[in-house]
Amino acid sequence: MSINAFVDNGFSPGREFCVKFLSSPEFNAKTLQTLVSSGKSKKKEEIATLIADALEKKKLTPEQVLLA
């Protein structure tokens, strides 16, 4: 099995891919809301953006997101 199982060549790597991936049906809004404190009343894509910000600032780790 390849470690690049989630690579999607349709999006630029990094932040754009992260937001699109977290906005996909693979994650539901309720799960994403548990990762950021200010995500309770936001739309799924807005929560995904907050998570991408937290990942960039190292307030969240990729492991925390994938284990949510």
N, C-alpha and C positions, 0 to 999 in steps of 0.2 A: 504494500500500500504506500502510496506517495504522500509525503507530508504536505504537498501542495494541493490537497483535495478541494480546498475552498477557493482556489485561484479562479478569478473570472476576468478574462482578458477584455471584456467589454467596458470596463471602467479603469481609470487610471489607478495605479497602486497608491496606497496610503489613505488619506482622509476620505476622499470621495468614495473609494471602495468600502471603507469601514461604514460610512453612513448608509450607503445602499444595501450593504449586507445586513446591517442591523435593522433596516426598514423592511427587509424581506419577510416572507411568511415563516422563515426558520425561527424567528423570534416574535413573541407576542408582546403587546404593549405593557401588559401587567408584569411580565418578567423584566422588561427593560426598566420599568419604573422602580423596581427594587434596587437598581444600581445607582440611581441618582436621586438625591433628596428633593430636588426641585422639579421632578418629572410628573408629579401627581395629576396636574390638570393640563398637560401638554399633549399634543398629537404625537403619534409614533415617530414620525420623521424628526420632530423637534427633540424628542428624547434621544434618538439616535445621534443627533448632532451634539447634544450635551455629553453623551458617553464618549464620542470621538474627541471632544475637548478634554475630558477627564483622562483619556488614554494618552493624549499628547502631553498633558501636564504631569503624567505619571501618578495621578490620583487614583487611577484604576489600572489593573494589570490585565493583559489579554486573558489570563487564566481565570480571573474573576468573572469576566464577561462570558466566557465559554462554559463556566460551571454554573452560571445563574439559572 
